[in-house]
Amino acid sequence: MKTIQVNEHSNLIVGNDINKIIDYCIPRIRKISQEYYRKEIKNDLEKNAESWIDIHAGMGMSSHILLRENFSIKLFHIPTEKQLKRHPIVAYKDKNGEFTKIGQITKRYENKGIKLYNIFGSMGSFINDELRLLK
């Protein structure tokens, strides 16, 4: 199981065993919502291989949960603007030019006709060909 903090109020949880994911997530949920989320996470992961814990139930932290053996980065696919809107969690390059960092797009804007993206925790802005989607 792997947890990646994508911003100050959100994290990504990736695991390959539904019961272990549920056992890991339940203590992070407020008591009154735990039984509901125990069923909801199990149902979502069985049907869609992903689930969410909202910021209120997660006591100030939202979680995107993925049922995967592991996730990988689509290295040879440059994402479109439409894909980046649908998938705000992306990989971006470290100082050595390798796609080793993961973060959430927090702002999209245009400067002199160029679309730029800010990522939580990173310095500067990125254009779409400097970002990669996760699979």
C-alpha positions in Angstrom: 0.0 0.0 0.0 1.2 3.4 -0.8 0.0 6.9 0.2 1.0 10.0 -1.6 0.0 13.4 -0.3 -1.0 15.5 -3.3 -1.9 18.7 -1.5 -2.4 19.9 2.1 -6.0 18.4 2.2 -5.8 15.5 -0.2 -3.9 12.2 -0.7 -3.8 9.3 -3.1 -4.0 5.8 -1.6 -2.9 2.9 -3.9 -3.3 -0.7 -2.8 -4.0 -4.2 -4.2 -6.1 -5.8 -1.5 -9.6 -4.4 -0.8 -9.7 -5.6 2.9 -6.2 -4.1 3.6 -7.2 -0.8 2.0 -10.4 -0.6 4.1 -8.6 -1.4 7.3 -6.0 1.3 6.4 -8.7 3.9 5.6 -11.3 3.4 8.3 -9.2 4.9 11.2 -8.8 8.1 9.1 -12.6 8.6 8.9 -14.8 10.2 11.6 -16.5 7.6 13.8 -20.1 8.4 12.7 -19.2 7.7 9.1 -17.0 4.7 9.4 -19.7 2.0 8.9 -21.0 3.8 5.8 -17.6 4.1 4.3 -16.6 0.6 5.1 -19.4 -0.6 2.8 -19.0 2.2 0.2 -15.3 1.8 -0.3 -15.7 -2.0 -0.7 -18.5 -1.6 -3.2 -16.7 1.1 -5.2 -13.4 -0.8 -5.3 -15.2 -4.0 -6.4 -17.1 -2.2 -9.2 -14.8 0.6 -10.3 -11.4 -0.1 -8.8 -11.4 3.4 -7.2 -13.2 5.2 -4.4 -13.2 8.6 -2.6 -13.4 9.7 1.0 -14.6 13.3 1.2 -13.0 16.0 3.2 -15.7 16.0 5.9 -15.7 12.3 6.6 -11.9 12.3 6.3 -11.6 14.9 9.1 -10.0 17.6 6.9 -8.3 15.2 4.4 -9.9 13.8 1.2 -8.6 10.6 -0.2 -8.7 9.2 -3.7 -8.3 5.4 -3.4 -7.1 3.2 -6.3 -7.2 -0.6 -6.4 -4.1 -1.4 -8.4 -1.1 -3.7 -8.0 0.9 -0.6 -8.6 0.4 2.5 -10.7 2.6 3.6 -13.5 3.1 6.8 -15.5 2.2 7.2 -19.1 5.6 8.4 -20.1 5.1 8.5 -23.9 1.7 10.2 -23.9 1.4 14.0 -23.7 -1.9 14.8 -22.0 -4.4 17.1 -23.6 -6.1 20.0 -21.8 -9.3 17.9 -21.6 -7.5 15.0 -20.0 -5.8 17.2 -17.5 -9.2 18.6 -16.4 -10.5 15.0 -15.9 -7.3 13.7 -14.2 -5.9 16.5 -11.9 -3.3 14.1 -10.3 -0.3 14.0 -12.5 3.4 13.1 -12.6 5.9 15.9 -13.2 9.7 16.1 -13.6 12.2 16.4 -10.8 15.3 18.5 -11.1 17.0 15.7 -13.1 14.3 15.7 -15.7 12.7 12.4 -14.6 9.0 12.0 -14.0 9.4 11.0 -10.3 7.1 13.6 -8.6 3.3 13.3 -8.2 1.0 16.2 -7.4 -2.4 17.7 -8.0 -3.1 20.5 -10.4 -4.3 23.5 -8.3 -4.5 26.2 -10.9 -4.9 26.5 -14.7 -4.3 29.8 -16.5 -3.1 31.2 -19.8 -0.2 33.5 -20.4 0.4 35.0 -23.8 -1.7 32.2 -25.4 0.2 29.4 -23.5 -1.8 27.2 -21.1 0.0 26.8 -17.8 -0.6 24.6 -14.8 0.4 25.0 -11.2 0.9 21.9 -9.1 0.7 21.8 -5.3 4.1 21.7 -3.7 6.1 22.5 -6.9 7.9 25.6 -7.9 6.8 27.4 -11.0 4.3 26.5 -13.7 4.2 23.6 -16.2 2.9 23.3 -19.8 1.0 20.1 -20.7 4.0 18.4 -22.3 5.8 18.6 -19.0 3.1 16.6 -17.3 2.1 12.9 -17.5 -1.0 11.0 -16.5 -1.1 8.0 -14.1 -2.5 4.7 -15.2 
